[in-house]
Amino acid sequence: DPDGAEKRARVDAFFAERPAHQENEMTGLLAGKNLILVQLESIDDFVLNEQNTPTLARLQREGICFSEFYTPQYSNGYTFNTEFAAQTGLYPYANGNVAYSLSRSAFPDAVGSLFGDAGYTANSFHKSEAKFYNRGAMHQAFGYEQYHSALHYASGELEVGVDRFLVDCDELYARMIDTEPFLDFLITYSGHLGYDEIDALTTYALEQYPEYADDSRPYEINGLFAKARLTDDMFARLLERLAEDGLLENTVLCVYDDHYAYGLTDRAVLEEYSAAAGGRLLERTPCFIWYEGCTPRTVDKTMQTVDLLPTLANLFGLPAPRTLGRDAFDPSYAGCAIFPDGTWLTDAAYVQNGKVVWNDGMAEEEVAEMNAYARRFQEVNDAILDTDYYREI
């Protein structure tokens, strides 16, 4: 396939020209520790705070907080979009569905594969059936040994919609901690839309936590905050169980969000509560790493979902993955977020659809170079997916 060969050559050239990963003061810091990677559902940056999510807020404060972390939405399935990007270091096709088209592709540098090659037991856990977003097959493609649906262990939808069930269920928890070192990938659910009176989980959350029923706020905000508290309860219970089993001191939590709280039906309410200034910047979401004895630090470099995998690989002393993302601690990486419409953001400038929204010191020539890089980034990303680039590797 001449077209395929040309695309592969384009990818080869991109990786050859990019600076090699530079080891840094964080390289291998967490080598050999267990990792629990948690993807939050709709816990936006204005949702995660001391009032709504006290456990998460403490972990974020005590850990390594990536304060300018963005989760660009390339495909239609917002949750799986970020799931795919965090696991593989690549974005799915813009407006496409990779969950069904790429389940047979090779991802030797995905999170599960990378840690599995280093001797880790790798399992994934979520509420939904394996067929939902084709997770049964996709998570195997990412290198996980098995995807565990909590629905198989629960009495019904409401019980399993409460995130704490993942940790309270002895059978599920046993599969998380069975063999060390372990890598667990947990996808939470409680924060999922909707947030109105007809949503059973919202009603349940507000019954459990009536203090969130504040008449001075929109009902949906109350529902969103109460549901976030259900997710926070899972973390409190997880820390408790790990401590009881003597595993906490050797386990790292890496927590990131799937997308901003787009499920709020009133966009004006969302923009009022979000610290973002509208547009793409709404897609800034929480991301942090926590472990016992961590020296708290804030990394304010602009980062994007695909940077998570190489950052974890560096911290755990694993080979640098051949992905589009970069290690947050690599001094040769200035940091950026690239969105599907060509919009991009760095520490120095924000350019939306080719138009400079703000610029804090980038020369005109540098802006032009970044415009070109954003286009090339997306071309290379799609060429990797089109050609099953990693298969031959």
QUITA-V316554 format. One record per residue. SS is DSSP state (a for helix, b for strand, c for the rest). PSI is psi as a letter, one per 40 degrees, with the letter a starting at -180 (* if undefined). Layout:
BEGIN
ss->SS psi->PSI
ss->SS psi->PSI
END
This chain:
BEGIN
ss->c psi->h
ss->a psi->d
ss->a psi->d
ss->a psi->d
ss->a psi->d
ss->a psi->d
ss->a psi->d
ss->a psi->d
ss->a psi->d
ss->a psi->d
ss->a psi->d
ss->a psi->d
ss->a psi->d
ss->a psi->d
ss->a psi->d
ss->a psi->d
ss->a psi->d
ss->c psi->i
ss->c psi->h
ss->c psi->i
ss->c psi->h
ss->c psi->h
ss->c psi->i
ss->c psi->a
ss->c psi->e
ss->c psi->e
ss->c psi->h
ss->c psi->e
ss->c psi->d
ss->c psi->e
ss->c psi->h
ss->c psi->e
ss->c psi->i
ss->b psi->i
ss->b psi->h
ss->b psi->h
ss->b psi->h
ss->b psi->h
ss->b psi->h
ss->b psi->i
ss->c psi->h
ss->c psi->f
ss->c psi->g
ss->b psi->i
ss->c psi->d
ss->c psi->e
ss->c psi->d
ss->c psi->h
ss->c psi->i
ss->c psi->d
ss->c psi->d
ss->c psi->d
ss->c psi->g
ss->a psi->d
ss->a psi->d
ss->a psi->d
ss->a psi->d
ss->a psi->d
ss->a psi->d
ss->a psi->d
ss->a psi->d
ss->a psi->e
ss->c psi->a
ss->b psi->h
ss->b psi->h
ss->b psi->g
ss->c psi->e
ss->c psi->f
ss->b psi->h
ss->b psi->i
ss->c psi->g
ss->c psi->h
ss->c psi->h
ss->c psi->d
ss->c psi->i
ss->c psi->d
ss->c psi->g
ss->a psi->d
ss->a psi->d
ss->a psi->d
ss->a psi->d
ss->a psi->d
ss->a psi->d
ss->a psi->d
ss->a psi->d
ss->a psi->d
ss->a psi->d
ss->a psi->e
ss->c psi->e
ss->c psi->i
ss->c psi->i
ss->c psi->i
ss->c psi->i
ss->c psi->h
ss->c psi->e
ss->c psi->i
ss->c psi->g
ss->a psi->e
ss->a psi->d
ss->a psi->d
ss->a psi->e
ss->c psi->e
ss->c psi->e
ss->c psi->e
ss->c psi->i
ss->c psi->h
ss->c psi->g
ss->c psi->e
ss->c psi->e
ss->c psi->i
ss->a psi->d
ss->a psi->d
ss->a psi->d
ss->a psi->d
ss->a psi->d
ss->a psi->d
ss->a psi->d
ss->c psi->e
ss->c psi->e
ss->c psi->i
ss->b psi->h
ss->b psi->h
ss->b psi->i
ss->b psi->i
ss->b psi->h
ss->b psi->i
ss->c psi->d
ss->c psi->i
ss->c psi->i
ss->c psi->d
ss->c psi->e
ss->a psi->h
ss->a psi->f
ss->a psi->f
ss->a psi->d
ss->a psi->d
ss->a psi->d
ss->a psi->d
ss->a psi->d
ss->a psi->d
ss->a psi->d
ss->c psi->e
ss->c psi->e
ss->c psi->i
ss->c psi->d
ss->b psi->i
ss->b psi->h
ss->b psi->h
ss->b psi->h
ss->a psi->d
ss->a psi->d
ss->a psi->e
ss->c psi->e
ss->c psi->i
ss->c psi->e
ss->c psi->i
ss->a psi->d
ss->a psi->d
ss->a psi->d
ss->a psi->e
ss->a psi->e
ss->c psi->h
ss->c psi->d
ss->c psi->d
ss->a psi->d
ss->a psi->d
ss->a psi->d
ss->a psi->d
ss->c psi->h
ss->a psi->d
ss->a psi->d
ss->a psi->d
ss->a psi->d
ss->a psi->d
ss->a psi->d
ss->a psi->d
ss->a psi->e
ss->c psi->d
ss->c psi->h
ss->c psi->i
ss->c psi->i
ss->b psi->i
ss->b psi->h
ss->b psi->h
ss->b psi->h
ss->b psi->h
ss->b psi->h
ss->c psi->i
ss->c psi->d
ss->c psi->d
ss->c psi->e
ss->c psi->i
ss->c psi->i
ss->c psi->i
ss->c psi->f
ss->c psi->a
ss->c psi->d
ss->c psi->e
ss->c psi->h
ss->a psi->d
ss->a psi->d
ss->a psi->d
ss->a psi->d
ss->a psi->d
ss->a psi->d
ss->a psi->d
ss->a psi->d
ss->a psi->d
ss->c psi->g
ss->a psi->e
ss->a psi->e
ss->a psi->e
ss->c psi->g
ss->c psi->h
ss->c psi->e
ss->c psi->e
ss->c psi->i
ss->c psi->i
ss->a psi->d
ss->a psi->d
ss->a psi->d
ss->a psi->d
ss->a psi->d
ss->a psi->d
ss->a psi->d
ss->a psi->d
ss->a psi->d
ss->a psi->d
ss->a psi->d
ss->a psi->d
ss->a psi->d
ss->a psi->d
ss->a psi->d
ss->a psi->d
ss->a psi->d
ss->a psi->d
ss->a psi->d
ss->a psi->d
ss->a psi->d
ss->a psi->d
ss->a psi->d
ss->a psi->d
ss->a psi->d
ss->a psi->d
ss->c psi->e
ss->c psi->f
ss->c psi->e
ss->a psi->d
ss->a psi->e
ss->a psi->e
ss->b psi->h
ss->b psi->h
ss->b psi->h
ss->b psi->h
ss->b psi->h
ss->b psi->i
ss->b psi->i
ss->c psi->d
ss->c psi->i
ss->c psi->i
ss->c psi->g
ss->c psi->e
ss->c psi->e
ss->c psi->h
ss->c psi->d
ss->c psi->h
ss->a psi->d
ss->a psi->d
ss->a psi->d
ss->a psi->d
ss->a psi->d
ss->a psi->d
ss->a psi->d
ss->c psi->i
ss->c psi->e
ss->c psi->i
ss->c psi->f
ss->c psi->i
ss->a psi->a
ss->a psi->d
ss->a psi->e
ss->a psi->d
ss->a psi->e
ss->b psi->h
ss->b psi->i
ss->c psi->i
ss->b psi->h
ss->b psi->i
ss->b psi->h
ss->b psi->i
ss->c psi->i
ss->c psi->h
ss->c psi->e
ss->c psi->h
ss->c psi->h
ss->c psi->h
ss->b psi->i
ss->b psi->h
ss->b psi->h
ss->c psi->e
ss->c psi->h
ss->c psi->h
ss->b psi->i
ss->b psi->i
ss->c psi->d
ss->c psi->e
ss->a psi->e
ss->a psi->d
ss->a psi->d
ss->a psi->d
ss->a psi->d
ss->a psi->d
ss->a psi->d
ss->a psi->d
ss->a psi->d
ss->c psi->e
ss->c psi->f
ss->c psi->i
ss->c psi->i
ss->c psi->h
ss->c psi->i
ss->c psi->g
ss->c psi->i
ss->c psi->d
ss->c psi->i
ss->c psi->i
ss->c psi->h
ss->c psi->d
ss->c psi->e
ss->c psi->h
ss->c psi->e
ss->c psi->e
ss->c psi->h
ss->c psi->d
ss->c psi->h
ss->c psi->i
ss->b psi->h
ss->b psi->h
ss->c psi->i
ss->c psi->d
ss->c psi->e
ss->c psi->e
ss->c psi->i
ss->b psi->i
ss->b psi->h
ss->c psi->a
ss->c psi->d
ss->c psi->e
ss->b psi->i
ss->b psi->h
ss->b psi->h
ss->b psi->h
ss->c psi->f
ss->c psi->e
ss->b psi->h
ss->b psi->h
ss->b psi->d
ss->b psi->i
ss->b psi->h
ss->c psi->f
ss->c psi->e
ss->c psi->h
ss->c psi->i
ss->a psi->d
ss->a psi->d
ss->a psi->d
ss->a psi->d
ss->a psi->d
ss->a psi->d
ss->a psi->d
ss->a psi->d
ss->a psi->d
ss->a psi->d
ss->a psi->d
ss->a psi->d
ss->a psi->d
ss->a psi->d
ss->a psi->d
ss->a psi->d
ss->a psi->d
ss->a psi->d
ss->a psi->d
ss->a psi->d
ss->a psi->d
ss->a psi->d
ss->a psi->d
ss->a psi->e
ss->c psi->f
ss->a psi->d
ss->a psi->e
ss->a psi->d
ss->c psi->d
ss->c psi->*
END
